[in-house]
Amino acid sequence: MSESEMCTPTSVHVKCKLIFPSEDNKRVDLEQLHERIPVSSSLRNEGICKVKFYPSPTAVVNVTTTGRITCMGVLFDTARARIRNVARFIQKTQIPDLRLGELKITNWNATKDLGFKVNIIKLAYSGEGAFYEPEIDLACVRFTDTRNNCTVNVFSSGKMTITAALEESIQPVAQKFARMAELARVGSSHPHLRKTPSPRNAD
């Protein structure tokens, strides 16, 4: 397989839980975390403190009052390091006996440049499981691959993004949808493309 055909993960979504030392102290003070942590952060109304680590790629660590932590935007080693940074800061400033629970990857993300522009209308009509919402995004067709537990977005620019539950699903799914997008390549003509939309698109 050539390098141009490869599709490798670009980031992961990692989650873990802070382990509190006692039942009496099971709450993270998000306002204090936001005010004192020496990196960019913001508070959200739903009880989450969002911490951003620069430079690029930007790691985003979300912390809830109950001690749930997630990290996205980077690969696992960086995500683990950033989660530990935040957990240690909470430990030093709020809860000395705090421990970090097991880190789990919940999603793998990958991006691929197909190398050609895609006729989104053709793709929406020809791709099984296609979901096209022009009122939301004219330039994107979304797919759900239930067999591989993946979601795929194909853009008219030729960019394709994949979110998968398992890393090993990324490459075969990328190949499958790249072949599908090839049939809708701008300037191509394929007489076997379906001329009517699938039931999900026939509103």
VEXVOVEX-212461 format. One record per atom (N, C-alpha, C, O, CB): x, z, y. Coordinates in steps of 0.02 Angstrom, whole numbers, padded with zeros to 5 digits, always signed. Glycine has a CB too. Example, Ala and Ser with C-alpha at 12.3 -4.5 7.8 and 13.67 -1.06 7.14 Angstrom:
2
+00660+00390-00284/+00615+00390-00225/+00660+00390-00165/+00712+00423-00166/+00565+00452-00224/+00642+00354-00112/+00684+00357-00053/+00645+00394+00002/+00670+00402+00057/+00704+00286-00030/
//
This chain:
203
+00042+00000-00060/+00000+00000+00000/+00044+00000+00062/+00089+00041+00068/-00048+00061+00000/+00030-00047+00109/+00071-00051+00169/+00055+00006+00216/+00003+00038+00211/+00061-00118+00203/+00101+00018+00263/+00091+00072+00310/+00029+00061+00353/-00004+00109+00372/+00152+00080+00355/+00014-00003+00368/-00044-00018+00410/-00109-00003+00375/-00161+00007+00407/-00043-00091+00432/-00108-00001+00308/-00168+00014+00270/-00178+00089+00258/-00232+00110+00238/-00165-00022+00204/-00128+00127+00272/-00132+00199+00261/-00176+00232+00314/-00177+00211+00372/-00062+00231+00260/-00211+00284+00294/-00250+00324+00340/-00237+00397+00324/-00260+00423+00273/-00327+00307+00335/-00201+00430+00367/-00180+00499+00354/-00215+00546+00403/-00236+00525+00457/-00104+00506+00360/-00223+00609+00384/-00256+00658+00427/-00221+00666+00494/-00160+00667+00498/-00261+00725+00393/-00261+00673+00546/-00234+00685+00613/-00247+00757+00636/-00213+00783+00680/-00264+00637+00663/-00296+00790+00606/-00310+00860+00622/-00355+00890+00569/-00382+00854+00526/-00344+00865+00692/-00361+00956+00571/-00405+00991+00524/-00447+01041+00563/-00433+01057+00621/-00363+01028+00469/-00499+01064+00530/-00540+01118+00557/-00529+01178+00511/-00545+01176+00452/-00617+01098+00561/-00502+01232+00539/-00483+01291+00500/-00526+01350+00523/-00539+01359+00582/-00407+01307+00508/-00547+01390+00475/-00585+01451+00492/-00555+01511+00456/-00524+01505+00404/-00660+01442+00475/-00566+01569+00485/-00547+01632+00453/-00586+01689+00485/-00623+01678+00533/-00469+01644+00459/-00577+01748+00459/-00613+01807+00484/-00564+01863+00496/-00521+01878+00454/-00669+01829+00434/-00570+01895+00554/-00530+01954+00567/-00556+02012+00526/-00616+02021+00519/-00531+01971+00643/-00510+02050+00498/-00529+02108+00457/-00519+02171+00500/-00462+02189+00516/-00486+02112+00391/-00574+02203+00518/-00571+02261+00561/-00553+02324+00520/-00570+02329+00461/-00639+02271+00597/-00519+02372+00552/-00495+02432+00516/-00550+02480+00497/-00542+02519+00450/-00445+02468+00557/-00606+02479+00533/-00660+02526+00518/-00727+02498+00539/-00730+02450+00578/-00648+02594+00552/-00780+02527+00513/-00848+02506+00531/-00864+02523+00603/-00909+02493+00633/-00899+02538+00484/-00829+02570+00632/-00843+02592+00700/-00814+02545+00752/-00835+02547+00810/-00815+02662+00710/-00768+02504+00732/-00736+02459+00780/-00735+02389+00751/-00684+02367+00725/-00664+02484+00798/-00791+02354+00757/-00796+02287+00728/-00818+02237+00782/-00864+02198+00771/-00846+02287+00669/-00786+02240+00838/-00806+02196+00893/-00744+02177+00934/-00704+02219+00952/-00859+02230+00937/-00738+02113+00949/-00685+02089+00993/-00712+02086+01064/-00766+02058+01076/-00659+02019+00970/-00675+02114+01111/-00694+02111+01181/-00672+02043+01208/-00614+02033+01226/-00661+02170+01222/-00719+01997+01211/-00703+01928+01231/-00684+01924+01305/-00642+01883+01324/-00761+01883+01217/-00714+01964+01347/-00698+01963+01418/-00625+01984+01429/-00589+01953+01468/-00746+02009+01458/-00604+02036+01394/-00535+02057+01400/-00487+02004+01373/-00435+01991+01402/-00524+02123+01363/-00506+01974+01317/-00464+01921+01288/-00457+01863+01337/-00402+01838+01347/-00495+01896+01222/-00512+01843+01367/-00512+01788+01416/-00469+01805+01477/-00432+01762+01501/-00583+01772+01437/-00474+01866+01501/-00438+01886+01562/-00364+01896+01551/-00324+01886+01597/-00468+01949+01590/-00344+01917+01491/-00275+01938+01481/-00231+01891+01441/-00170+01893+01448/-00275+02004+01448/-00260+01848+01400/-00218+01804+01359/-00183+01754+01405/-00215+01724+01448/-00260+01767+01305/-00117+01745+01396/-00077+01705+01444/-00079+01630+01432/-00029+01595+01442/-00006+01726+01442/-00136+01603+01410/-00146+01531+01404/-00216+01516+01429/-00255+01561+01444/-00137+01507+01329/-00232+01451+01435/-00297+01431+01460/-00353+01454+01413/-00348+01448+01352/-00300+01356+01468/-00406+01482+01442/-00463+01504+01402/-00527+01502+01444/-00525+01498+01505/-00451+01576+01375/-00583+01503+01409/-00648+01503+01443/-00698+01541+01401/-00693+01544+01339/-00672+01431+01457/-00748+01570+01434/-00801+01606+01400/-00863+01562+01397/-00880+01528+01445/-00817+01673+01435/-00898+01563+01339/-00959+01524+01331/-01017+01571+01321/-01009+01626+01294/-00953+01474+01273/-01076+01549+01342/-01135+01593+01341/-01154+01617+01271/-01183+01670+01264/-01193+01557+01371/-01137+01577+01219/-01157+01596+01152/-01110+01647+01120/-01111+01656+01059/-01160+01535+01108/-01069+01681+01160/-01027+01733+01134/-00964+01709+01101/-00944+01733+01048/-01064+01775+01087/-00932+01660+01132/-00870+01630+01106/-00818+01627+01161/-00834+01607+01217/-00883+01560+01075/-00757+01646+01145/-00701+01635+01191/-00661+01576+01165/-00636+01578+01109/-00657+01700+01198/-00655+01525+01205/-00618+01465+01186/-00548+01468+01216/-00540+01472+01277/-00655+01400+01209/-00498+01466+01173/-00428+01471+01195/-00394+01403+01182/-00398+01377+01126/-00390+01529+01158/-00362+01376+01232/-00329+01311+01225/-00253+01318+01231/-00228+01349+01278/-00355+01261+01277/-00218+01288+01184/-00145+01287+01185/-00122+01216+01200/-00140+01169+01165/-00116+01312+01117/-00082+01209+01252/-00052+01145+01270/+00022+01147+01253/+00046+01202+01240/-00064+01128+01346/+00060+01093+01251/+00040+01025+01269/+00007+00989+01210/-00011+01020+01160/+00101+00985+01292/-00001+00924+01218/-00033+00883+01167/+00007+00884+01102/+00069+00882+01105/-00043+00811+01192/-00025+00887+01043/-00098+00890+01036/-00124+00960+01052/-00093+01010+01036/-00118+00871+00965/-00182+00961+01084/-00210+01025+01106/-00244+01060+01048/-00289+01033+01016/-00259+01013+01163/-00224+01121+01036/-00256+01163+00986/-00309+01205+01020/-00295+01238+01070/-00205+01209+00948/-00370+01203+00994/-00425+01242+01022/-00444+01296+00972/-00464+01281+00916/-00486+01196+01039/-00438+01359+00993/-00455+01416+00951/-00517+01449+00979/-00517+01470+01037/-00395+01466+00946/-00569+01455+00938/-00630+01488+00959/-00635+01556+00926/-00625+01562+00865/-00692+01445+00942/-00650+01607+00965/-00656+01676+00940/-00725+01703+00957/-00748+01696+01014/-00600+01721+00969/-00759+01733+00908/-00824+01764+00922/-00816+01840+00926/-00765+01868+00906/-00875+01744+00866/-00866+01872+00951/-00864+01945+00957/-00860+01979+00888/-00833+02034+00882/-00926+01971+00994/-00886+01946+00837/-00885+01975+00769/-00820+01961+00732/-00812+01981+00674/-00944+01949+00729/-00773+01925+00765/-00708+01914+00734/-00701+01850+00695/-00653+01842+00657/-00693+01970+00691/-00747+01805+00702/-00739+01740+00669/-00695+01696+00712/-00705+01691+00773/-00809+01707+00656/-00647+01664+00681/-00600+01621+00718/-00599+01552+00686/-00595+01545+00625/-00529+01652+00719/-00601+01501+00729/-00592+01432+00706/-00540+01399+00749/-00529+01417+00807/-00659+01393+00708/-00506+01349+00720/-00458+01310+00758/-00467+01237+00741/-00478+01219+00683/-00385+01334+00744/-00462+01194+00791/-00469+01122+00781/-00422+01084+00827/-00395+01111+00875/-00542+01100+00793/-00413+01020+00811/-00373+00977+00854/-00302+00966+00832/-00266+00924+00860/-00373+01004+00922/-00280+01003+00782/-00210+00999+00759/-00208+01002+00682/-00259+01016+00650/-00167+01055+00790/-00149+00990+00653/-00141+00997+00581/-00133+01070+00561/-00126+01114+00604/-00081+00956+00558/-00133+01082+00495/-00140+01150+00471/-00085+01198+00494/-00100+01253+00515/-00142+01150+00397/-00022+01177+00490/+00033+01223+00509/+00027+01246+00581/+00038+01305+00596/+00100+01189+00498/+00008+01200+00625/-00001+01218+00695/-00063+01261+00704/-00062+01309+00743/-00006+01155+00739/-00116+01244+00669/-00178+01284+00673/-00165+01355+00650/-00188+01403+00682/-00234+01252+00631/-00129+01363+00596/-00113+01430+00571/-00073+01469+00622/-00086+01529+00633/-00075+01424+00504/-00024+01436+00653/+00017+01471+00703/-00024+01492+00763/-00014+01547+00789/+00075+01425+00725/-00069+01450+00786/-00110+01466+00845/-00161+01521+00830/-00173+01564+00872/-00145+01403+00871/-00190+01519+00771/-00236+01573+00752/-00199+01639+00749/-00225+01690+00772/-00270+01558+00684/-00139+01639+00722/-00099+01700+00719/-00080+01724+00788/-00078+01784+00801/-00036+01688+00677/-00066+01677+00835/-00051+01696+00903/-00109+01736+00934/-00098+01788+00964/-00037+01633+00946/-00169+01710+00925/-00228+01743+00954/-00242+01809+00919/-00256+01859+00952/-00290+01697+00948/-00237+01810+00852/-00250+01872+00815/-00200+01927+00834/-00219+01985+00841/-00246+01859+00739/-00137+01909+00842/-00086+01958+00861/-00098+01985+00931/-00086+02043+00946/-00017+01928+00857/-00123+01941+00976/-00137+01963+01044/-00194+02013+01043/-00191+02064+01078/-00154+01903+01089/-00246+01999+01004/-00302+02046+00998/-00277+02112+00968/-00298+02166+00989/-00359+02016+00955/-00234+02106+00919/-00206+02166+00887/-00167+02209+00936/-00173+02270+00936/-00160+02145+00828/-00127+02177+00978/-00085+02213+01026/-00126+02243+01084/-00109+02297+01109/-00032+02168+01054/-00178+02209+01105/-00214+02231+01164/-00280+02268+01151/-00306+02301+01195/-00229+02172+01207/-00306+02262+01089/-00372+02292+01076/-00375+02334+01012/-00396+02392+01014/-00423+02239+01072/-00354+02305+00956/-00366+02337+00891/-00300+02337+00851/-00286+02288+00817/-00423+02301+00851/-00260+02390+00856/-00193+02391+00825/-00192+02378+00750/-00145+02347+00725/-00161+02457+00839/-00242+02402+00714/-00242+02396+00641/-00279+02334+00616/-00296+02329+00557/-00273+02457+00609/-00291+02287+00660/-00326+02225+00642/-00284+02184+00594/-00223+02181+00600/-00342+02184+00706/-00317+02152+00546/-00283+02106+00500/-00319+02038+00500/-00378+02032+00517/-00281+02135+00428/-00280+01988+00481/-00307+01920+00479/-00326+01902+00408/-00286+01909+00362/-00256+01869+00508/-00388+01878+00399/-00411+01858+00333/-00382+01791+00311/-00340+01761+00346/-00486+01856+00331/-00406+01767+00254/-00382+01704+00226/-00403+01645+00269/-00460+01641+00292/-00407+01696+00155/-00357+01599+00280/-00371+01538+00317/-00396+01484+00270/-00367+01473+00217/-00309+01514+00355/-00450+01451+00289/-00480+01399+00247/-00490+01335+00288/-00515+01338+00345/-00546+01422+00216/-00472+01279+00259/-00485+01214+00291/-00556+01193+00272/-00572+01187+00213/-00433+01160+00270/-00598+01182+00322/-00667+01161+00308/-00677+01086+00316/-00721+01057+00285/-00715+01198+00354/-00636+01054+00359/-00641+00981+00370/-00573+00951+00384/-00530+00983+00415/-00690+00966+00427/-00564+00890+00361/-00505+00850+00377/-00527+00791+00420/-00578+00760+00406/-00468+00824+00312/-00489+00777+00473/-00507+00722+00519/-00452+00670+00519/-00392+00686+00517/-00519+00749+00590/-00472+00607+00521/-00424+00552+00523/-00450+00498+00570/-00510+00490+00579/-00412+00524+00452/-00403+00461+00599/-00420+00405+00643/-00380+00344+00621/-00321+00349+00605/-00404+00423+00717/-00413+00287+00621/-00380+00225+00600/-00397+00169+00649/-00454+00163+00670/-00400+00205+00529/-00347+00129+00666/-00358+00069+00707/-00364+00010+00660/-00316-00007+00625/-00300+00059+00759/-00422-00021+00658/-00434-00076+00612/-00396-00139+00631/-00384-00182+00588/-00508-00091+00609/-00378-00145+00694/-00340-00203+00716/-00383-00262+00737/-00357-00317+00749/-00295-00225+00661/-00448-00252+00742/-00493-00305+00765/-00556-00273+00794/-00571-00215+00779/-00511-00355+00707/-00591-00311+00835/-00653-00287+00865/-00711-00298+00816/-00709-00344+00775/-00668-00323+00932/-00760-00254+00820/-00815-00254+00772/-00881-00269+00807/-00897-00241+00859/-00819-00186+00736/-00920-00314+00776/-00988-00327+00800/-01032-00271+00773/-01050-00270+00714/-01014-00398+00776/-01049-00225+00816/-01085-00164+00796/-01155-00180+00768/-01177-00148+00721/-01091-00116+00855/-01188-00229+00797/-01255-00247+00773/-01251-00273+00701/-01291-00252+00658/-01287-00300+00818/-01204-00317+00687/-01195-00342+00619/-01180-00285+00571/-01208-00281+00516/-01138-00394+00616/-01136-00241+00592/-01117-00185+00548/-01176-00140+00534/-01185-00117+00478/-01060-00145+00580/-01217-00127+00585/-01275-00083+00576/-01324-00114+00526/-01357-00077+00489/-01310-00071+00643/-01330-00181+00525/-01377-00214+00480/-01348-00224+00410/-01386-00230+00362/-01397-00280+00509/-01283-00226+00404/-01252-00243+00340/-01228-00182+00301/-01220-00185+00240/-01195-00290+00350/-01215-00127+00336/-01185-00069+00304/-01237-00022+00276/-01280+00003+00313/-01142-00033+00353/-01234-00008+00212/-01280+00039+00181/-01270+00109+00210/-01213+00133+00214/-01271+00040+00104/-01324+00141+00229/-01319+00207+00258/-01300+00208+00331/-01283+00261+00358/-01271+00247+00219/-01302+00149+00363/-01283+00146+00433/-01335+00181+00477/-01395+00177+00463/-01273+00073+00456/-01311+00213+00529/-01356+00247+00576/-01334+00227+00646/-01281+00248+00670/-01354+00325+00567/-01374+00187+00679/-01357+00159+00744/-01408+00182+00796/-01468+00170+00789/-01354+00081+00742/-01383+00216+00847/-01426+00241+00901/-01401+00214+00968/-01363+00248+01003/-01428+00319+00901/-01421+00154+00986/-01396+00123+01048/-01412+00162+01110/-01377+00157+01161/-01424+00054+01054/-01466+00202+01107/-01484+00242+01166/-01434+00299+01177/-01430+00328+01231/-01555+00270+01159/-01396+00316+01124/-01345+00368+01129/-01276+00338+01138/-01237+00359+01182/-01347+00413+01067/-01259+00289+01096/-01194+00257+01101/-01200+00185+01077/-01207+00172+01018/-01141+00295+01058/-01196+00138+01124/-01202+00067+01108/-01144+00042+01066/-01151-00008+01030/-01207+00027+01172/-01087+00075+01069/-01025+00049+01040/-01006+00082+00975/-00948+00076+00954/-00970+00056+01088/-01052+00117+00942/-01033+00155+00882/-01088+00152+00829/-01147+00160+00844/-01018+00227+00900/-01066+00142+00766/-01111+00149+00708/-01085+00207+00667/-01026+00213+00653/-01113+00082+00666/-01131+00250+00646/-01113+00309+00608/-01136+00301+00535/-01189+00274+00522/-01142+00373+00639/-01096+00326+00490/-01112+00324+00419/-01105+00394+00389/-01063+00433+00411/-01067+00273+00382/-01146+00408+00340/-01138+00469+00301/-01126+00447+00229/-01169+00416+00198/-01201+00515+00306/-01067+00464+00203/-01049+00449+00134/-01060+00513+00093/-01015+00555+00088/-00975+00424+00129/-01120+00520+00065/-01136+00581+00029/-01095+00590-00035/-01081+00646-00055/-01210+00582+00012/-01077+00534-00065/-01038+00539-00127/-00970+00571-00115/-00947+00611-00156/-01028+00469-00158/-00939+00555-00059/-00873+00582-00043/-00876+00638+00008/-00825+00665+00029/-00829+00527-00016/-00937+00657+00028/-00947+00711+00076/-00908+00697+00140/-00869+00739+00163/-00927+00778+00046/-00919+00638+00168/-00884+00616+00229/-00933+00588+00280/-00987+00565+00263/-00830+00563+00211/-00913+00591+00342/-00947+00554+00395/-00897+00506+00426/-00838+00523+00435/-00978+00602+00449/-00920+00447+00443/-00876+00394+00469/-00907+00365+00532/-00967+00349+00532/-00863+00338+00416/-00868+00357+00584/-00889+00323+00645/-00847+00260+00653/-00786+00263+00651/-00883+00370+00707/-00880+00204+00662/-00845+00141+00676/-00864+00117+00745/-00923+00112+00761/-00861+00086+00622/-00814+00104+00787/-00826+00084+00856/-00813+00010+00866/-00775-00021+00829/-00781+00125+00904/-00845-00019+00915/-00837-00091+00929/-00765-00109+00945/-00745-00166+00936/-00883-00112+00986/-00727-00062+00970/-00657-00074+00988/-00612-00083+00926/-00556-00107+00932/-00630-00016+01030/-00638-00064+00868/-00599-00067+00807/-00571+00000+00786/-00534+00005+00737/-00542-00115+00816/-00589+00052+00821/-00568+00119+00802/-00617+00147+00750/-00678+00137+00755/-00565+00166+00865/-00590+00183+00701/-00631+00215+00651/-00610+00288+00643/-00550+00302+00638/-00626+00178+00583/-00657+00333+00644/-00642+00404+00634/-00677+00428+00571/-00733+00407+00555/-00664+00446+00695/-00644+00473+00535/-00670+00499+00472/-00666+00575+00473/-00615+00604+00493/-00632+00470+00411/-00720+00608+00453/-00719+00680+00442/-00738+00692+00370/-00792+00673+00347/-00769+00717+00491/-00693+00725+00333/-00702+00733+00261/-00692+00806+00241/-00654+00843+00273/-00653+00689+00223/-00728+00826+00189/-00720+00894+00163/-00655+00902+00124/-00627+00957+00120/-00780+00912+00118/-00630+00847+00094/-00569+00848+00055/-00519+00796+00080/-00539+00740+00098/-00585+00836-00020/-00457+00814+00082/-00405+00768+00107/-00402+00705+00064/-00393+00650+00091/-00337+00803+00107/-00409+00712-00002/-00401+00655-00046/-00457+00603-00039/-00452+00548-00065/-00398+00678-00118/-00510+00621-00004/-00565+00574+00007/-00550+00525+00064/-00580+00472+00067/-00629+00611+00023/-00503+00541+00107/-00493+00503+00168/-00472+00431+00153/-00502+00384+00179/-00442+00536+00212/-00420+00421+00112/-00394+00354+00101/-00445+00307+00068/-00455+00252+00093/-00333+00358+00058/-00477+00326+00013/-00527+00280-00016/-00586+00266+00030/-00612+00211+00031/-00552+00308-00081/-00607+00317+00068/-00662+00306+00115/-00640+00259+00171/-00679+00215+00191/-00687+00373+00144/-00579+00266+00195/-00553+00222+00247/-00551+00150+00223/-00570+00104+00259/-00483+00244+00269/-00529+00140+00162/-00526+00072+00134/-00596+00042+00126/-00607-00016+00141/-00489+00072+00066/-00642+00083+00101/-00711+00060+00091/-00742+00036+00157/-00771-00018+00159/-00753+00115+00061/-00737+00077+00209/-00770+00059+00272/-00730+00009+00313/-00759-00025+00355/-00782+00122+00313/-00666+00003+00301/-00627-00051+00333/-00650-00118+00305/-00656-00167+00343/-00551-00040+00321/-00662-00122+00240/-00687-00184+00210/-00757-00201+00237/-00772-00259+00251/-00689-00179+00133/-00798-00150+00245/-00865-00160+00272/-00861-00185+00344/-00898-00230+00363/-00906-00096+00268/-00817-00155+00384/-00809-00175+00454/-00781-00246+00459/-00797-00282+00506/-00764-00126+00491/-00740-00266+00410/-00711-00334+00411/-00766-00387+00409/-00759-00440+00439/-00663-00343+00351/-00820-00372+00373/-00876-00419+00370/-00911-00427+00437/-00944-00478+00449/-00926-00396+00318/-00904-00378+00480/-00936-00380+00546/-00884-00392+00601/-00896-00377+00660/-00974-00316+00560/-00827-00418+00581/-00773-00431+00630/-00797-00482+00681/-00830-00531+00664/-00709-00458+00594/-00782-00469+00744/-00803-00514+00798/-00773-00583+00785/-00712-00591+00777/-00781-00487+00867/-00817-00634+00785/-00794-00703+00773/-00800-00725+00701/-00792-00784+00687/-00723-00709+00795/-00816-00679+00656/-00822-00697+00585/-00894-00717+00570/-00940-00701+00608/-00800-00639+00540/-00903-00752+00515/-00969-00773+00494/-00975-00763+00419/-00939-00794+00380/-00984-00847+00513/-01020-00719+00399/-01030-00703+00328/-01104-00712+00312/-01144-00670+00331/-01006-00631+00311/-01122-00767+00276/-01192-00781+00263/-01227-00729+00220/-01289-00726+00220/-01199-00847+00231/-01189-00688+00183/-01222-00640+00139/-01240-00574+00174/-01266-00529+00142/-01177-00625+00081/-01226-00570+00239/-01247-00510+00275/-01323-00505+00276/-01357-00555+00285/-01219-00510+00347/-01349-00445+00268/-01421-00436+00271/-01447-00452+00340/-01416-00433+00390/-01440-00364+00250/-01503-00486+00344/-01532-00506+00408/-01582-00456+00434/-01604-00462+00491/-01564-00574+00401/-01600-00407+00394/-01648-00357+00417/-01616-00289+00413/-01575-00276+00369/-01712-00358+00375/-01633-00244+00459/-01602-00178+00459/-01624-00137+00399/-01678-00148+00371/-01618-00141+00522/-01582-00089+00381/-01602-00042+00329/-01658+00002+00354/-01667+00007+00415/-01542+00000+00306/-01696+00034+00309/-01754+00074+00330/-01738+00125+00384/-01780+00139+00426/-01784+00109+00272/-01678+00154+00383/-01660+00205+00432/-01655+00177+00502/-01658+00214+00551/-01595+00239+00412/-01646+00110+00508/-01636+00079+00574/-01697+00039+00597/-01695+00007+00649/-01575+00034+00572/-01749+00042+00558/-01806-00001+00572/-01861+00033+00610/-01920+00025+00594/-01833-00028+00508/-01843+00071+00660/-01893+00107+00700/-01927+00059+00748/-01970+00079+00787/-01862+00166+00738/
//
